[in-house]
Amino acid sequence: MKKIEAIIRHFKLEEVKDALTAAGISGMTVSEVRGFGRQKGHKEQYRGAEYTVDFLPKVKMEVVVSDGDLQTAVDAILKTARTGQIGDGKIFISELQEAIRIRTGETGSESL
């Protein structure tokens, strides 16, 4: 099993969710996060004063998939989250040792 963590733009969340659902991937956790990378924030004005917003709002999606579904899920995220502009986000993939469904006690891929 693999855990996919994708940091994406807010307005792309529904598109990515729909693409994953269409690809047969179900279940995800979504968090509102703030951060920066190469984009390094942007400047805004408030009441005539200019200031820098360092941490930009993003969405963090966490999806757990079986090894066989990994590439399908990654391709769906890449295709729908990309705008071609700086700040589109990142995808992190890590190995997941175990997953347990609390309600039934199922483990491994059966718990997904």
C-alpha positions as YAML, in Angstrom:
chain: A
units: angstrom
residues:
- id: 1
  name: MET
  ca: [0.00, 0.00, 0.00]
- id: 2
  name: LYS
  ca: [1.06, 3.57, -0.67]
- id: 3
  name: LYS
  ca: [0.07, 6.88, 0.88]
- id: 4
  name: ILE
  ca: [-0.22, 9.79, -1.55]
- id: 5
  name: GLU
  ca: [-0.06, 13.29, -0.12]
- id: 6
  name: ALA
  ca: [-0.86, 16.00, -2.65]
- id: 7
  name: ILE
  ca: [-0.62, 19.72, -1.95]
- id: 8
  name: ILE
  ca: [-2.85, 21.46, -4.49]
- id: 9
  name: ARG
  ca: [-4.69, 24.72, -5.15]
- id: 10
  name: HIS
  ca: [-8.09, 25.18, -3.44]
- id: 11
  name: PHE
  ca: [-10.07, 25.57, -6.64]
- id: 12
  name: LYS
  ca: [-8.73, 22.29, -8.05]
- id: 13
  name: LEU
  ca: [-10.00, 20.12, -5.17]
- id: 14
  name: GLU
  ca: [-13.38, 19.17, -6.69]
- id: 15
  name: GLU
  ca: [-11.85, 18.39, -10.08]
- id: 16
  name: VAL
  ca: [-9.19, 16.15, -8.51]
- id: 17
  name: LYS
  ca: [-11.78, 14.41, -6.30]
- id: 18
  name: ASP
  ca: [-14.00, 13.75, -9.32]
- id: 19
  name: ALA
  ca: [-11.05, 12.44, -11.36]
- id: 20
  name: LEU
  ca: [-10.02, 10.05, -8.57]
- id: 21
  name: THR
  ca: [-13.59, 8.82, -8.16]
- id: 22
  name: ALA
  ca: [-13.86, 8.25, -11.93]
- id: 23
  name: ALA
  ca: [-10.59, 6.27, -11.76]
- id: 24
  name: GLY
  ca: [-12.07, 3.99, -9.08]
- id: 25
  name: ILE
  ca: [-10.16, 5.50, -6.16]
- id: 26
  name: SER
  ca: [-12.38, 6.08, -3.14]
- id: 27
  name: GLY
  ca: [-11.67, 7.68, 0.20]
- id: 28
  name: MET
  ca: [-9.49, 10.64, 0.99]
- id: 29
  name: THR
  ca: [-8.69, 13.07, 3.76]
- id: 30
  name: VAL
  ca: [-8.49, 16.78, 3.02]
- id: 31
  name: SER
  ca: [-6.88, 19.48, 5.17]
- id: 32
  name: GLU
  ca: [-6.53, 23.22, 4.76]
- id: 33
  name: VAL
  ca: [-2.82, 24.05, 4.96]
- id: 34
  name: ARG
  ca: [-0.58, 27.05, 4.39]
- id: 35
  name: GLY
  ca: [2.95, 27.09, 3.04]
- id: 36
  name: PHE
  ca: [5.31, 28.21, 0.33]
- id: 37
  name: GLY
  ca: [7.86, 26.81, -2.07]
- id: 38
  name: ARG
  ca: [9.44, 28.46, -5.08]
- id: 39
  name: GLN
  ca: [6.46, 30.79, -5.26]
- id: 40
  name: LYS
  ca: [7.63, 32.47, -2.01]
- id: 41
  name: GLY
  ca: [4.31, 34.19, -1.38]
- id: 42
  name: HIS
  ca: [3.10, 37.44, -2.88]
- id: 43
  name: LYS
  ca: [2.63, 41.10, -2.03]
- id: 44
  name: GLU
  ca: [-0.73, 42.61, -1.12]
- id: 45
  name: GLN
  ca: [-1.97, 46.01, -0.10]
- id: 46
  name: TYR
  ca: [-4.20, 46.71, 2.87]
- id: 47
  name: ARG
  ca: [-5.30, 50.27, 3.64]
- id: 48
  name: GLY
  ca: [-2.46, 51.68, 1.59]
- id: 49
  name: ALA
  ca: [0.28, 49.61, 3.23]
- id: 50
  name: GLU
  ca: [2.05, 46.93, 1.23]
- id: 51
  name: TYR
  ca: [2.93, 43.66, 2.96]
- id: 52
  name: THR
  ca: [4.14, 40.22, 1.95]
- id: 53
  name: VAL
  ca: [2.01, 37.11, 2.41]
- id: 54
  name: ASP
  ca: [4.60, 34.37, 2.90]
- id: 55
  name: PHE
  ca: [2.34, 31.41, 3.58]
- id: 56
  name: LEU
  ca: [-0.17, 30.77, 0.82]
- id: 57
  name: PRO
  ca: [-3.36, 28.77, 1.45]
- id: 58
  name: LYS
  ca: [-3.40, 25.32, -0.15]
- id: 59
  name: VAL
  ca: [-5.25, 22.04, 0.24]
- id: 60
  name: LYS
  ca: [-3.53, 18.83, 1.35]
- id: 61
  name: MET
  ca: [-5.13, 15.61, 0.12]
- id: 62
  name: GLU
  ca: [-4.18, 12.27, 1.60]
- id: 63
  name: VAL
  ca: [-5.15, 9.13, -0.29]
- id: 64
  name: VAL
  ca: [-4.17, 5.54, 0.50]
- id: 65
  name: VAL
  ca: [-4.12, 3.13, -2.45]
- id: 66
  name: SER
  ca: [-3.00, -0.40, -3.20]
- id: 67
  name: ASP
  ca: [0.29, -0.69, -5.07]
- id: 68
  name: GLY
  ca: [-1.57, -1.51, -8.29]
- id: 69
  name: ASP
  ca: [-3.66, 1.69, -8.15]
- id: 70
  name: LEU
  ca: [-0.74, 4.02, -7.44]
- id: 71
  name: GLN
  ca: [0.02, 5.15, -10.98]
- id: 72
  name: THR
  ca: [-3.66, 5.58, -11.84]
- id: 73
  name: ALA
  ca: [-4.16, 7.85, -8.82]
- id: 74
  name: VAL
  ca: [-0.99, 9.87, -9.45]
- id: 75
  name: ASP
  ca: [-1.88, 10.35, -13.12]
- id: 76
  name: ALA
  ca: [-5.39, 11.55, -12.20]
- id: 77
  name: ILE
  ca: [-3.99, 14.08, -9.71]
- id: 78
  name: LEU
  ca: [-1.31, 15.32, -12.12]
- id: 79
  name: LYS
  ca: [-3.73, 15.72, -15.02]
- id: 80
  name: THR
  ca: [-6.41, 17.63, -13.10]
- id: 81
  name: ALA
  ca: [-4.36, 19.68, -10.62]
- id: 82
  name: ARG
  ca: [-1.94, 21.14, -13.19]
- id: 83
  name: THR
  ca: [-2.50, 24.71, -14.37]
- id: 84
  name: GLY
  ca: [1.02, 25.18, -15.72]
- id: 85
  name: GLN
  ca: [1.67, 28.07, -13.35]
- id: 86
  name: ILE
  ca: [4.12, 28.20, -10.46]
- id: 87
  name: GLY
  ca: [2.39, 27.11, -7.25]
- id: 88
  name: ASP
  ca: [0.50, 24.11, -8.64]
- id: 89
  name: GLY
  ca: [1.76, 22.02, -5.71]
- id: 90
  name: LYS
  ca: [3.55, 18.76, -5.02]
- id: 91
  name: ILE
  ca: [2.83, 15.05, -4.69]
- id: 92
  name: PHE
  ca: [4.58, 12.94, -2.06]
- id: 93
  name: ILE
  ca: [4.38, 9.14, -2.08]
- id: 94
  name: SER
  ca: [5.34, 6.97, 0.88]
- id: 95
  name: GLU
  ca: [5.16, 3.31, 1.77]
- id: 96
  name: LEU
  ca: [2.39, 2.41, 4.20]
- id: 97
  name: GLN
  ca: [3.09, -0.52, 6.50]
- id: 98
  name: GLU
  ca: [-0.40, -1.23, 7.71]
- id: 99
  name: ALA
  ca: [-3.99, -0.02, 7.58]
- id: 100
  name: ILE
  ca: [-6.79, -1.20, 9.86]
- id: 101
  name: ARG
  ca: [-10.50, -0.50, 9.48]
- id: 102
  name: ILE
  ca: [-11.65, 0.29, 13.01]
- id: 103
  name: ARG
  ca: [-15.28, -0.83, 12.54]
- id: 104
  name: THR
  ca: [-14.51, -4.36, 11.24]
- id: 105
  name: GLY
  ca: [-10.88, -4.96, 12.16]
- id: 106
  name: GLU
  ca: [-9.98, -5.62, 8.51]
- id: 107
  name: THR
  ca: [-6.30, -5.08, 7.75]
- id: 108
  name: GLY
  ca: [-4.16, -4.37, 4.71]
- id: 109
  name: SER
  ca: [-5.76, -3.79, 1.31]
- id: 110
  name: GLU
  ca: [-9.11, -5.15, 2.54]
- id: 111
  name: SER
  ca: [-9.38, -2.15, 4.88]
- id: 112
  name: LEU
  ca: [-9.29, 0.31, 1.99]
...
